[in-house]
Amino acid sequence: MPKDKTYLLTINGGSSSIKFTLYNVTESLTPILFGKLTGLGLPAAKLCVTNSIQAEESTVDIKADNYQQAVEVLIDWVYKNIDISSVKAIGHRIVHGGHQYKNPQWVTKQLLKHLSAITPLDPQHLPGEIQLIGYLQYKVGLSI
């Protein structure tokens, strides 16, 4: 991918899947590619990616016995296929923010502390989503 572009990566971490889209924000929020990791925790886990620009699709079997392995597969794929220095922001879809957070928020330490405290409200999604935010922050180097 050209280095003179600016990208936004969006992530939707579910309980058994992780979906993502990469947008070129240099040219009016154009989706460049999108994909999903499915079957997390099952023997038939897969990574499916569609390149919107080249109209190419690919699907590969992956080892994702747990959420941590799935996140590692995603990060590995991102580093091999995207100029990570061009990713200037990552947007996460969080299923549940409790009563306090109902609108889009910047990810802060306070927000992560709040989400951790309310994991009993959504034990299927919140722990994985929090893990995904932390891992991407650490690997990609975007600070909060």
C-alpha positions in Angstrom: 0.0 0.0 0.0 1.3 3.5 -0.8 3.0 5.2 2.1 1.5 8.6 1.3 -2.0 7.5 2.4 -3.6 7.7 5.8 -5.6 4.8 7.1 -8.2 4.1 9.7 -8.6 0.5 11.0 -11.9 -0.4 12.5 -12.3 -3.5 14.7 -15.5 -5.3 15.8 -14.4 -8.0 18.3 -17.2 -10.5 18.9 -17.4 -13.5 21.1 -16.6 -16.0 18.3 -15.4 -13.6 15.5 -13.4 -10.5 14.9 -14.3 -8.3 11.9 -12.2 -5.5 10.6 -12.1 -2.8 7.8 -9.3 -0.7 6.6 -10.3 2.8 5.3 -8.3 5.2 3.3 -9.2 8.5 4.9 -7.0 10.5 2.5 -9.7 9.9 -0.1 -13.1 10.4 1.6 -13.2 7.3 3.8 -12.9 4.7 1.1 -12.9 1.1 2.3 -9.7 -0.6 1.1 -10.2 -4.0 2.5 -12.3 -5.8 5.0 -12.3 -9.2 6.6 -13.1 -11.4 9.5 -11.8 -14.2 11.6 -14.5 -16.7 12.3 -14.9 -19.9 14.3 -12.7 -18.7 17.1 -12.2 -21.6 19.5 -13.2 -24.2 16.9 -11.1 -26.4 14.8 -12.4 -24.8 11.6 -11.4 -21.2 12.3 -10.8 -19.1 9.2 -9.5 -15.7 8.1 -11.4 -14.2 5.2 -10.2 -11.0 3.6 -11.6 -9.0 0.7 -9.5 -6.4 -1.1 -12.0 -3.8 -2.3 -9.7 -2.1 -4.7 -8.5 -5.2 -6.5 -11.8 -7.2 -6.0 -9.9 -10.1 -4.6 -11.0 -12.5 -1.8 -9.0 -15.0 0.1 -9.8 -17.4 2.8 -7.3 -19.4 4.9 -7.6 -21.8 7.8 -6.1 -20.5 11.0 -5.3 -21.8 14.4 -7.4 -19.8 16.9 -8.1 -22.1 19.8 -8.8 -19.0 21.9 -9.3 -15.2 21.5 -5.6 -14.5 22.2 -4.5 -16.7 19.3 -7.1 -15.0 17.0 -5.8 -11.6 18.0 -2.2 -12.7 17.2 -3.3 -14.0 13.8 -5.0 -10.7 13.1 -1.9 -8.7 14.1 0.4 -10.9 12.2 -1.8 -10.5 9.1 -2.0 -6.7 9.5 1.8 -6.4 9.8 2.4 -8.5 6.7 -0.3 -6.8 4.5 -0.7 -3.2 5.7 1.8 -0.4 6.0 1.2 -0.1 9.8 2.9 3.3 9.9 0.0 4.7 7.7 -2.6 3.6 10.3 -3.3 6.7 12.3 -6.3 5.5 14.3 -8.1 2.4 15.3 -11.8 2.4 16.0 -13.3 -0.3 18.1 -16.9 -1.3 18.3 -17.7 -2.1 22.0 -21.0 -3.9 22.6 -21.7 -2.5 26.0 -20.5 0.6 27.8 -22.9 0.5 30.7 -25.0 3.5 31.5 -22.1 5.9 31.5 -20.9 5.4 27.9 -23.5 5.5 25.2 -21.7 7.6 22.5 -18.4 7.3 20.7 -15.5 7.8 23.1 -11.7 8.1 22.9 -10.1 5.1 24.4 -8.6 6.2 27.7 -7.3 4.5 30.8 -10.5 5.6 32.5 -12.6 4.1 29.8 -10.7 0.8 30.0 -11.0 0.7 33.8 -14.8 1.3 33.5 -15.2 -1.4 30.8 -13.2 -3.9 33.0 -15.5 -3.1 36.0 -18.6 -3.8 34.0 -17.6 -7.1 32.4 -20.2 -9.0 34.3 -22.8 -7.1 32.2 -21.4 -8.7 29.0 -19.0 -11.5 29.8 -19.2 -12.9 26.3 -17.8 -9.7 24.6 -16.2 -7.2 27.0 -13.2 -9.3 28.1 -12.2 -10.0 24.5 -12.8 -6.5 23.4 -10.7 -5.1 26.2 -7.9 -7.6 25.4 -8.1 -6.6 21.7 -7.8 -2.9 22.5 -4.8 -3.5 24.7 -3.0 -5.8 22.3 -3.5 -3.5 19.3 -2.4 -0.5 21.3 0.8 -2.4 22.4 1.5 -3.9 19.0 0.7 -0.9 16.8 2.0 1.6 19.2 -0.9 4.0 19.3 -1.0 5.5 22.8 -3.9 6.3 25.0 
